[in-house]
């Protein structure tokens, strides 16, 4: 079972802004090859960092307004929230160790 959370405009405040732990949001789409490439790594990270980091998934085709609010113009985009504020954002596929390096200072 995946410990990733589907993020929508309706649950963004509760799941991201009010989260007691940092949230790494993956902005993705079904048709995006690089998004599919990093998905298994994000699922691994969700399990490995359970209780310390939440992985949120935003489908940009279904949540275009939410993607727009985050200035997402290319996918995959990863955005890290902590304490209700965005801390960092990056775009593009990367190896798992680079993803971990992206968020590790915030957990």
C-alpha positions as a printed NumPy array, in Angstrom:
array([[  0.   ,   0.   ,   0.   ],
       [  1.322,   3.425,  -0.951],
       [  1.785,   6.028,   1.742],
       [  1.555,   8.828,  -0.807],
       [ -1.342,  11.282,  -0.524],
       [ -3.311,  12.681,  -3.452],
       [ -3.357,  16.454,  -3.055],
       [ -6.207,  18.546,  -4.45 ],
       [ -7.265,  22.151,  -3.991],
       [ -9.854,  20.868,  -1.507],
       [ -7.382,  19.146,   0.832],
       [ -4.252,  21.276,   0.224],
       [ -4.581,  23.283,   3.448],
       [ -5.162,  20.237,   5.646],
       [ -2.626,  17.905,   4.007],
       [  0.141,  20.406,   3.239],
       [ -0.128,  23.731,   5.051],
       [ -1.271,  22.223,   8.361],
       [  0.922,  19.112,   8.187],
       [  3.019,  18.543,  11.318],
       [  5.774,  17.036,   9.144],
       [  7.398,  18.326,   5.927],
       [  5.537,  17.562,   2.688],
       [  7.236,  16.814,  -0.623],
       [  4.754,  17.465,  -3.431],
       [  5.188,  15.772,  -6.797],
       [  3.462,  17.665,  -9.627],
       [  2.971,  15.04 , -12.337],
       [  0.744,  13.796, -15.201],
       [ -0.134,  10.374, -16.651],
       [  1.439,  11.206, -20.023],
       [  4.773,  12.402, -18.542],
       [  7.601,   9.896, -19.047],
       [ 10.003,  11.428, -16.504],
       [  7.12 ,  11.537, -13.977],
       [  6.626,   7.794, -14.413],
       [ 10.363,   7.274, -14.048],
       [ 10.578,   8.956, -10.615],
       [  7.265,   7.606,  -9.266],
       [  8.715,   4.324,  -7.89 ],
       [ 11.54 ,   6.216,  -6.198],
       [  9.061,   8.587,  -4.547],
       [  7.046,   5.603,  -3.357],
       [ 10.222,   4.114,  -1.831],
       [ 11.011,   7.444,  -0.16 ],
       [  7.449,   7.631,   1.223],
       [  7.978,   4.274,   2.929],
       [ 11.526,   4.938,   4.104],
       [ 10.715,   8.341,   5.592],
       [  7.237,   7.478,   6.909],
       [  6.414,   9.638,   9.917],
       [  9.14 ,  12.146,   9.019],
       [  8.106,  13.198,   5.496],
       [  4.797,  13.104,   3.646],
       [  4.76 ,  12.594,  -0.126],
       [  1.92 ,  14.388,  -1.882],
       [  0.932,  13.847,  -5.505],
       [ -0.726,  16.577,  -7.603],
       [ -1.991,  15.533, -11.029],
       [ -1.549,  18.749, -13.04 ],
       [ -4.208,  17.735, -15.565],
       [ -6.809,  17.404, -12.796],
       [ -5.506,  20.216, -10.555],
       [ -4.421,  22.873, -13.045],
       [ -5.266,  25.759, -10.708],
       [ -3.113,  24.289,  -7.94 ],
       [ -0.23 ,  23.777, -10.37 ],
       [ -0.619,  27.355, -11.563],
       [ -0.501,  28.694,  -8.012],
       [  2.892,  26.992,  -7.655],
       [  4.181,  28.339, -10.979],
       [  4.562,  24.805, -12.31 ],
       [  5.404,  25.142, -16.001],
       [  7.281,  21.873, -16.446],
       [  6.873,  18.451, -14.883],
       [  7.897,  16.65 , -12.857],
       [  8.215,  19.46 , -10.33 ],
       [  8.953,  18.728,  -6.678],
       [  7.976,  21.321,  -4.052],
       [  8.914,  20.999,  -0.402],
       [  6.688,  22.489,   2.287],
       [  7.542,  22.768,   5.962],
       [  5.65 ,  24.729,   8.587],
       [  3.034,  25.751,   6.046],
       [  5.556,  27.461,   3.772],
       [  7.316,  26.434,   0.607],
       [ 10.995,  25.837,   1.34 ],
       [ 12.354,  24.654,  -2.007],
       [ 11.249,  23.686,  -5.498],
       [ 12.981,  21.86 ,  -8.338],
       [ 12.017,  20.59 , -11.765],
       [ 13.013,  17.503, -13.705],
       [ 13.702,  13.843, -13.122],
       [ 16.623,  12.965, -10.889],
       [ 18.14 ,   9.917,  -9.223],
       [ 16.81 ,   8.912,  -5.819],
       [ 19.878,  10.136,  -3.929],
       [ 19.403,  13.623,  -5.436],
       [ 15.76 ,  13.63 ,  -4.302],
       [ 16.87 ,  12.728,  -0.79 ],
       [ 19.508,  15.478,  -0.871],
       [ 16.783,  17.917,  -1.979],
       [ 14.708,  17.429,   1.197],
       [ 17.002,  15.927,   3.837],
       [ 17.974,  19.245,   5.443],
       [ 14.293,  19.97 ,   6.153],
       [ 13.406,  16.815,   8.101]])
